[in-house]
Amino acid sequence: SVGDERRLCAVYEINIGKNMVIWYVRNNPVKSSGNELFDDAARSMLLKLLEDKAALPQPPKEVDELYRGRRVQIIVTGRNGDPSRCTK
């Protein structure tokens, strides 16, 4: 259901190059959503960005060095999900 989908979130570890392109996606989530299908879909989405060498949006200047050329954890949520729920 849509309510359940909204509650789903998974945390993945990715490496971002200096050009804001993902060059590595850790296979297993850092934090699973508890729903294997959702986790697989989230991983597939990140791997598609990796394969397409699609640049991520440019981060705001004040946090640029936290993302560019770094390993970061990214939260993937269900449709209209609240990422802050994922960190609890």
C-alpha positions in Angstrom: 0.0 0.0 0.0 1.0 3.6 -0.4 1.2 4.1 3.4 3.7 1.3 3.7 5.7 2.5 0.7 6.0 5.9 2.3 7.6 4.3 5.4 10.2 2.4 3.4 13.8 3.7 3.4 17.2 2.2 3.0 20.7 3.6 3.4 23.4 2.8 0.9 27.0 3.7 0.8 28.3 5.2 -2.4 31.5 6.9 -3.6 31.2 10.1 -5.6 34.0 11.3 -7.8 35.2 14.9 -8.0 33.0 15.3 -11.0 29.9 14.3 -8.9 29.6 11.0 -10.7 29.0 7.8 -8.6 31.9 5.4 -9.1 31.1 2.8 -6.4 27.9 1.4 -4.8 28.3 -0.9 -1.8 26.3 -4.0 -2.5 24.5 -4.4 0.8 22.6 -1.5 2.4 24.1 0.1 5.5 20.6 0.1 6.8 17.9 -2.2 5.2 14.3 -1.1 4.8 13.3 -4.5 6.0 11.8 -5.1 2.5 14.1 -7.0 0.2 12.2 -5.9 -3.0 12.6 -2.2 -2.0 16.3 -2.6 -1.1 16.9 -4.3 -4.5 15.1 -1.6 -6.4 17.1 1.1 -4.5 20.4 -0.7 -5.3 19.3 -1.1 -9.0 18.5 2.7 -9.2 22.0 3.6 -7.8 23.7 1.0 -10.1 21.9 2.5 -13.1 23.3 6.0 -12.2 26.7 4.4 -11.8 26.4 2.7 -15.3 25.1 5.8 -17.0 27.9 7.9 -15.4 25.1 10.4 -14.7 26.4 13.4 -12.6 24.5 14.0 -9.4 23.2 17.5 -8.8 25.9 20.0 -7.8 25.9 20.4 -4.0 25.6 23.9 -2.4 29.0 25.6 -2.1 28.9 25.4 1.7 28.7 21.5 1.8 30.5 20.8 -1.5 33.5 19.3 0.2 31.3 16.8 2.1 30.2 15.2 -1.2 32.7 15.8 -4.0 35.3 13.0 -4.1 33.9 11.4 -0.9 32.3 8.2 0.3 28.8 9.1 1.5 25.7 7.4 2.8 22.6 8.1 0.7 19.0 7.6 1.9 16.6 6.1 -0.6 12.9 6.4 0.4 9.6 5.2 -0.9 7.4 7.6 -2.9 6.8 10.8 -0.8 8.8 9.2 2.0 10.4 11.1 4.8 14.2 10.6 4.9 14.4 11.8 8.5 12.5 8.7 9.5 15.4 6.6 8.2 18.0 8.0 10.5 16.1 7.1 13.7 
